[in-house]
Amino acid sequence: MSAPDNPEALTDELKDQRIAELEAENERLRKIRDALIVRVESGSAHKPEPYAAFEHSVVLAEQVRERTDALNQAMDELKGSNKALNRAREEAETTRQRLSDAIESIADGFVLFDHQHRLIQSNTRFRSYWRQAGLEPPAPGTSIVDVKTQALTSGLILEEHGHPDSEGVVFLLSNDRWVQMTERPTREGGLVVLYSDITDVKNSEMARRIKALEESERWIRVVTDHVPALIAYVGADMTVQFCNKVYEAWYGRNGETPLGKSLEEVHSSEFYRRLLPQVEQTLAGNSVTFEFEETGEAGDVRYMLRSYVPNYDEEGVITGFFVLIRDITDRRKTALALEQAYDNLERRVKERTAALTGLNNQLRQEITERAAVEARLRDAKLEAERANLSKTKFLAAVSHDLLQPLNAARLFTSALLEQSFGARAEGLVRSVSRSLDDVENLLGTLVDISKLDAGVIKPDVTAFDLRDLLNNIAREFRQMAVAEGLELDFVSSSAVVESDSQLLARILRNFLTNAIRYTGSGRILFGCRRRADHVLLQVWDTGPGIPEDKLTEIFQEFKRARPAGSQPDKGLGLGLAIVDKISRMLGHEVRVSSIEGKGSVFSVRVPLGRLQPRLPGTDDKPLASLDSGLDGARIWVIDNDLAICKGMLTLLEGWDCQVITAVSLADLERQLNPAESPVDLILADYHLDHDETGVDVVASINERRQYPAPVIMITANYTNELKQHIRGLGYSLMNKPVKPLKLRSMLSHLINGSGRIRR
């Protein structure tokens, strides 16, 4: 709020100006009147005609009367103006008094500055701030700069806090009161400054902050005390300033808390000397993680994984470090158990290898390579332990090496099965093939469960017709059921669903595998039931059933509900665990119901979908018949594994193919000219040596050729990203281990079925 510099002086000046104007007007009228009277009196001396003299006197009298009336009216207006001026003076005085009273009644300190920012007026509240500090308040006329300087230098203001987003500046006064200063400009260019006492607000805010900090500290304490790890904070002076209950329980010797003690007091002298290099490295600004073996107060030995992280203050100075200690004893025991399991696996492989030594030199070489791969696996396992990798990630990482020797063995046995060695040798070869099937299924299951746990497999959800999927699975398992003396009934469906066809097929295959495995006699029903917005794909069996308390347990890893008197199977108890993981990934509900002695039913609920319209010419072409001869087809095989190259050479030559094998592009170039030599198809492994891929090699070959050769890319990588990448390049894709029948079908399709001219 603004006020004039001197309202009384302004009113008197206006009044005097108006009076002077009226007096000047009155004097002028008086002169006119006197002039008229003199003229009339002087005119009579000429003695005009009587009528003219009379007429002239009447006119003069009328003019005098009009002037007199105007003068009287002016005098009346002057009196009215005087009264108005008196009222204005009284109202201004009243307003000034009210303004002064209002300023004094304000609870905040009030200061008014003029357009030159000099003090005009202040209230008692503002002056009390100075008097309480034993200072004389600023006098009128003091500039605002001098007022601020005097407040700071005299000690009236102890602290000043300002923020761009806040309304004003906050001061802490010498009497421990907090005031907030806000400034408002006046119309004349002056300034109104208010000082609001916010001590209570500050105290309330401080109380809330203290309470919030206490609550935050309580939650931190609750969280850290329930974390199954040892957590502590060590200051730069090497004393334990914070620890959770787990840390206190482990290092609290003789019931004493480690809080406030130095690390040298908490640990034994020998153990402290072992820790000191890592502590010094942390205080130098490096985060360190290391593993130590420790002995508890009760004498139990534990393996601890320690992590030290430095803590910096606002100026970048290290004030201490955080300590996180995890007990990895169980992990170490698991690693040792895994190592023992691999040792047992090695023993079993050697025993089986001894039984097959009479087959041929190539098979013995493959077994030797398998032993070498297993040795590499053991080395990889030890390396994984040092890097603290889990068993699941380890299996997922070496899946390619696991499938390489199996792929080679599969090719060799398939080639042998097409040769005539006599009934005894053929039986041995078939036994080897079945054994490889068992190893392939076991390793495939382990790799699948590890990839599911590691998140490597990503669902490729699309809308598709169930008919082909169900028909193919039914044909596949009908032969297995007949071999076991069972009857498999199948009900097909043409429903369109939204799912990943390969992962859904894996669920159904595991259902059927379990049904055939545990059903001694009777029948199995495979089909689906359509509902409003979904379909139920079901497998019914007449097996021994599952106890009700085992219905949930069977979906856990390595858990099997084996009925009394049933034959032991070769499974690992991972089939339904894989079903559970895949169904969770796809969002499909899986249910099981069973009656002991009568049978079980497994169901998976799949949502209905809608097919996207096909573009013209995108219909899948049927594969060529398996009986289609390859008729001297020229095939290049590129694989960094010599055993696979030899196995593929033997298998393809048995199909009347002309085969060139190479372990790299350079090896192929040494044998022929890739740009000019005729070729009908290239078989390439995706993973080659020296960080080279089959995609790179094939691209280099086809860039040189006038007509690019068709390609089949072989890999142990099952990810959707790689699948989409290979298909985007226009190549065909096969996963390891390669199925010979599927390989021959694909070769016939690409070489003969597509009508491609051989070059």
Secondary structure, DSSP 8 states (H G I E B T S, - for coil): ----S-HHHHHHHHHHHHHHHHHHHHHHHHHHHHHHHHHHHHHGGG---HHHHHHHHHHHHHHHHHHHHHHHHHHHHHHHHHHHHHHHHHHHHHHHHHHHHHHHH-SSEEEEE-TT-BEEEE-HHHHHHHHHTT-----TT-BHHHHHHHHHHTTSEEEEE--TTSSSEEEEETTS-EEEEEEEE-TTS-EEEEEEE-HHHHHHHHHHHHHHHHHHHHHHHHHHHHSSSEEEEEETTSBEEEE-HHHHHHH-GGG---TT-BHHHHS-HHHHHHHHHHHHHHHTT--EEEEEEEE-TTS-EEEEEEEEEEEE-TTS-EEEEEEEEEE-HHHHHHHHHHHHHHHHHHHHHHHHHHHTTTS-HHHHHHHHHHHHHHHHHHHHHHHHHHTT--HHHHHHHTHHHHHHHHHHHHHHHHHHHTS---HHHHHHHHHHHHHHHHHHHHHHHHHHHHHHHHT------EEEEHHHHHHHHHHHHHHHHHHTT-EEEE-----EEEE-HHHHHHHHHHHHHHHHHH--SSEEEEEEEE-SSEEEEEEEE-S----GGGTTGGGSTT-----TT----S--S-HHHHHHHHHHHHT-EEEEEEETTTEEEEEEEEEB-------TT-S------TT---TT-EEEEE-S-HHHHHHHHHHHHTTT-EEEEESSHHHHHHHS-TTTS--SEEEEESB-STT-BHHHHHHHHHHHSSS---EEEEES---HHHHHHHHHTT-EEEESS--HHHHHHHHHIIIIIT-----
